[in-house]
Amino acid sequence: MIQIMNWLSMAIGLIPLNRQQFHSNFLVDYVMMVLVPCLYLAAYFGINLLQRFGLAFLDACNSVCRLSNNLFMHLGAFLYVTIFILSLYRRKQFFVDFETHLAEIDVVIQKCRQVAELDKSRVKAVKHSVAYHFTWLFVFGIFIFALYYDASALYGTFGEYAIIPFMVSSFPYLAGSIIQGEFIYHVSVISNRFEQINTLFEKINQETRRRHAPLTVFDIESEGKKQERKSAMMATKSAFGIEQKLADEMKRQKPPQLDDEDELNTSDEEDEDIFDYNDINTENTESTSETNLPDLFKLHDKILSLSVLTNGEFGPQCVPYMAACFVVSIFGIFLETKVNFIVGGKSRVLDYMTYLYVIWSFTTMVVAYIVLRLCCNANNHSKQSAMIVHEIMQKKPAFMLSNDLFYNKMKSFTLQFLHWEGYFQFNGIGLFALDYTFIFSTVSAATSYLIVLLQFDMTSILRSEGLMT
Amino acid sequence: MSQPTPLVQPLLLQFQQLFFLSKMVGVLPQNLDKFRYKNVLEKSRNGMLYMLGVLSIYVVLYNLLIYSFGEEDRTLKASQSTLTFVIGLFLTYIGLIMMATDQLTALFNQGQLGELYERIRVVDERLYREECLLDNSCIAKRIRIMLIMTFIFEISILVATYINLVDYTQWLSLLWIVSAVPTFVNTLDKIWFAVSLYALKERFEAINATLEDLVMEHEKYKAWLTGDDATTATVGNRTADSQQSSPPPQYDSNLEYLYKELGGIDTGSLRNSGGKNHNKVAPIAHSMNSFGETIPTPHKPQRMNTNPLINMAHESELNDAAKVEIKLNNLCQVHDEICEIGKAMNGLWSYPILSLMAYGFLIFTAQLYFLYCATQSQSIPSLFRSAKNPFITVIVLVYTSGKCIYLIYLSWKTSLASKRTGISLHKCGVVADDNLLYEIVNHLSLKLLNHSVDFSACGFFTLDMETLYGVSGGITSYLIILIQFNLAAQQAKDAIQSFNSFNDTAGFVGAATEMDNNSSTLYDMITTTMMTPTY
């Protein structure tokens, strides 16, 4: 599905061809990105300067229809030009960067999964849920419907020249939506990585839960010796603080060696004796997925940096899209209630215009909703990591109590996350945060505009156009 | 930039041209000679008197302008477009109010402004001591660009309006030049604010860059160590490969003791170096393989260069916890100080910014509304005659909104840069991965978390992009409302006129005028309610 979208966006010149390879023919890469905008601009200026082929220049088009058509066309031009300039500005550097960062992240995640023995469940990640496929089908369905409706209506009016008015009516909105689709894809990738990290965190959390029990019950039979050692260790901790920490550090820094053993031992067994440097610490670290913690923290940080990068690239493109979506929706409702309700079916061109507004308002709203939803999801997933870490800290696991370093590390992570929260959120160049609060603010703004707009007295205009008696 | 002997160049050195210009126009009262020779802003009584004189001249001239161009507004009043008239009346003095606010605030703050730049200079010195270099030269460039832009905008608006829309046969029409004075004075004042804000942002970014550099250096250092590990430490590798767990750690830990015995005093750094397994392996491999000398030295970053074997070493300050603690502490203190300066600066300019935002909002709305009126060939107030031409209107709108948006954007960016510091600080902690450092970082991070800088206009609203979003929504909705009332008024007037022309009876005329009076009071009420929330 993503592939289809990528092909489509390459085909209409929104992202460069060969975006993954850094060294490729410059000309080939950007040929579509030059051709399509030229075609669009030719169509746009052709219609506006030559005064032909435009819907507004038909005899059947009355003043309401002309106004709405012009608004739709100019809004589309604004949308397309801003989005195109930003895409051109982005070029493929971003895609290359994104992929390399992602590859780095994936390598570390893979390593962490090995340590955490989550390898077996990896297959699950590839399989998508029903909702995912349904959403894709739904989105494709409405887009195909919107394009089909517009194309067929224009073909009926203009015959073989239908491509020219089509370029200025539906095409910009299609292009904008596809760019939003790219944004959705990148955000979903980020969100997915957050989820993977969260499962790893959750694994550690569960392990601490399991391991916590014997420690509190003091299972002397099996662990008496170790407990004793452990308490001795605790007592001598202040005296031998330095060696203790050194030893812990040593142990912690040895994940490569532990990896091999992990594959042999299940996590519940406790015979995996790490060599003890100072002969004090024989406490073992049954399952070692807490060694993942530093890596996970770094990963979290990296993914957040990646989201900053993504947001910096796609956030500015969100602004014109949301604005266009807002305006189209308001005018769609306005035309539907004030014009189509009263004089629907009397003028074919006017009906077409109204339906176009309604269809595209619906389509853009769906895309905007998906964008907001995914951004919100990614935010929530990143927040959840901090929550899980706090949960781990509350359980006072052995590895944390025995080692100040882990405690400080986790504290540092949660504090850093607080900073991140203040610093970053998915947003459109700071104008609005891309989460559900944005829906609320737009809906409230739209309501007030609609109240004002619905007070317009259209009857006299409609009457003068001969649509009403 | 910051290399020469007086440690750092004062920021004000970059402000030369701007200061002369603003001194001349009467934006700042400070002493010219002191500035020229010592680059300080000092109080000056003469400057104050000069500024007051300039201000009163401006006020007189502006009133004269309003009076002389007010003739045309009588017809506006007569032509019954009450809404337009009221808005025009309301906005007549807003430019003057804005200018007076700027100048009076500058008068009151003349002592504090100098202190502010002195504080920035102290911050620069401290930053310089932390080896965090700043380049002030781009500030001078920025000031020049802003001044040129201001001149271009002001002159193009003035000239275009004068040629197109003012009747320049009368000599009194030269007074029109005065109409550009308030915006020009205001812009000069705002350039001071914008550039100082930009300087603060640069300082925040310099701190962030220093922290990031620490991280980068340390990563390089680590990579170098591991790389060294892989290539040269054959012994270590072999042992690690063949006997998986036991021998190498023991070996290491024993040596660790050795280091302790030898290195002795500095426990912090030692523990630190113990924190990195790789740190040890490389030098050990070296020493055991080839020379067997100078075992403990590689751990001290200061002494690294003395070791002939690894004089290509990447140093990393993060290895030395005690030193890093001092450095991080200093950086955080500087950060706090910059935040405080930001707050102080915001306090100094709070009223001018509030008046600028109010001005921007009202003028933007009014200009668009008058543009609409002009396209409907209605008469508009004479002071807003630039709205008669769409192109001049566009320039005016770009100029006004550019001023407001740039300030908002800069405040937002500065605030973000100050928040970024916490993240960079934590990166240092994460990459060094050392207990002591974590404690320092956690402590400082809490401090930073509590100390963030947010810019606001008198506390009415914060200067960030969300405000801009809200304001743009407000402008649109007011505009729609205004246009709708205008439409309704026009329809009513048309209806009355056609009615009057058909029936010339006195009774109907009386009814119509009464109706018109009603509507005018309604408009009054609406305009006042609409304008009040912005103040």
Chai-1 contact restraints between the chains, C-beta under 6 A:
chainA,res_idxA,chainB,res_idxB,connection_type,confidence,min_distance_angstrom,max_distance_angstrom,comment,restraint_id
A,I242,B,R271,contact,1.0,0.0,6.0,A-B,restraint_1
A,L246,B,E256,contact,1.0,0.0,6.0,A-B,restraint_2
A,L246,B,G274,contact,1.0,0.0,6.0,A-B,restraint_3
A,E249,B,G275,contact,1.0,0.0,6.0,A-B,restraint_4
A,M250,B,P249,contact,1.0,0.0,6.0,A-B,restraint_5
A,Q253,B,N277,contact,1.0,0.0,6.0,A-B,restraint_6
A,Q257,B,Q244,contact,1.0,0.0,6.0,A-B,restraint_7
A,Q257,B,S245,contact,1.0,0.0,6.0,A-B,restraint_8
A,F275,B,S245,contact,1.0,0.0,6.0,A-B,restraint_9
A,F275,B,S246,contact,1.0,0.0,6.0,A-B,restraint_10
A,F275,B,P249,contact,1.0,0.0,6.0,A-B,restraint_11
A,Y277,B,P249,contact,1.0,0.0,6.0,A-B,restraint_12
A,Y277,B,S253,contact,1.0,0.0,6.0,A-B,restraint_13
A,K298,B,V430,contact,1.0,0.0,6.0,A-B,restraint_14
A,D404,B,N435,contact,1.0,0.0,6.0,A-B,restraint_15
A,L405,B,N435,contact,1.0,0.0,6.0,A-B,restraint_16
A,N408,B,N435,contact,1.0,0.0,6.0,A-B,restraint_17
A,N408,B,Y438,contact,1.0,0.0,6.0,A-B,restraint_18
A,N408,B,E439,contact,1.0,0.0,6.0,A-B,restraint_19
A,K411,B,N442,contact,1.0,0.0,6.0,A-B,restraint_20
A,S412,B,H426,contact,1.0,0.0,6.0,A-B,restraint_21
A,S412,B,G429,contact,1.0,0.0,6.0,A-B,restraint_22
A,S412,B,Y438,contact,1.0,0.0,6.0,A-B,restraint_23
A,S412,B,V441,contact,1.0,0.0,6.0,A-B,restraint_24
A,S412,B,N442,contact,1.0,0.0,6.0,A-B,restraint_25
A,L415,B,N442,contact,1.0,0.0,6.0,A-B,restraint_26
A,L415,B,S445,contact,1.0,0.0,6.0,A-B,restraint_27
A,Q416,B,H426,contact,1.0,0.0,6.0,A-B,restraint_28
A,L418,B,L449,contact,1.0,0.0,6.0,A-B,restraint_29
A,H419,B,G422,contact,1.0,0.0,6.0,A-B,restraint_30
A,H419,B,I423,contact,1.0,0.0,6.0,A-B,restraint_31
A,G422,B,K419,contact,1.0,0.0,6.0,A-B,restraint_32
A,Y423,B,K419,contact,1.0,0.0,6.0,A-B,restraint_33
A,Y423,B,R420,contact,1.0,0.0,6.0,A-B,restraint_34
A,G430,B,W412,contact,1.0,0.0,6.0,A-B,restraint_35
A,G430,B,M465,contact,1.0,0.0,6.0,A-B,restraint_36
A,L431,B,M465,contact,1.0,0.0,6.0,A-B,restraint_37
A,L431,B,Y469,contact,1.0,0.0,6.0,A-B,restraint_38
A,F432,B,Y469,contact,1.0,0.0,6.0,A-B,restraint_39
A,A445,B,G473,contact,1.0,0.0,6.0,A-B,restraint_40
A,V452,B,I480,contact,1.0,0.0,6.0,A-B,restraint_41
